[in-house]
C-alpha cells in the first residue's frame, strides 16, 4: 500500500485553499471543487530572505522562522522533516521545491564550491546562501529525495 501525505512550508500563514484563491492560477470551478480538501492544509513556518525574492512578497511573509541565523534555519528544517517522518511513520520523504523564483546566488570559491565551504557559508549566514539552498542542504542531510516542488510521500 502506498499512502501519500502532504505537508509543506510557506512564508504565508494562509491555508492552501486561501493561497490557491489569492494566486488566481487555477480555474474558478476547480478551486471550488478543491476548497474543502485544501482548507485543512496549514503550512509550517518557512525561511524568508527578502533579498532573494520579489519585494511584493514582504507583505505576505507572516509565517516565517524567526531570526537571520541560516544554520539555525537549516536545523529547523531538518527537525521539521524528522518530526513529520516520525509522526506519520514514513519510510520515505520527498521534498519538491515550489517556492517563488529566487534571484541567482553568486557561485564563487570559498562560498559554495565544495560541500565543506557551503556548510561553512551556512554556519556564517553568508548573504549569498538562499532559502532554496538551505532547504536543499537540509533535505540532503536528512536523506530525502529532492526535486523542484514540495510533496511528501510514504
Steps between C-alpha positions, in 0.01 A plus 500: 500500500627844408368789704563863406516756778549867417659773704717798432636837589390847390582855606125569493275369777202457267371146467538348153141580399553868580840498327348335193230768488749785544730365227216484243694239301240223494164517328225622735294181469804286583573724802140456617532121478838490673421748780361248754814289461750786497363684805647237733859566392678761712863565404790481741699820552757545225823684431475856371805673353354817351798573278442179302135546399276775365433792734123451464526179708593685819139584594402133501803382701313440826599135552878501519762326708634782720850640492762528233732215604506276194649206691209517747262510202672190361457322832131598518427364152685178588293472819179559304590220260591258780189586702271456199661169405474372857146627565365322192731195526625560146751287313588771251477876470522695174543878508391691190582870471210724387593833651532834327774544248815615673770719357823323415752449778865570442708194427853560617794323658463479877124557494333201341762322292529204738269338753728615782504860377123502456448372856737769628311763300175384660660503847624853432159610364664622179269736313533292181343188656139487381199338663488238224861410580419457869202277414708294257782451752255409778333249270830345398620478860173328594534252215189606313452521126509855363317647200348836402168481684389405853329167550546249776429135418486183707 
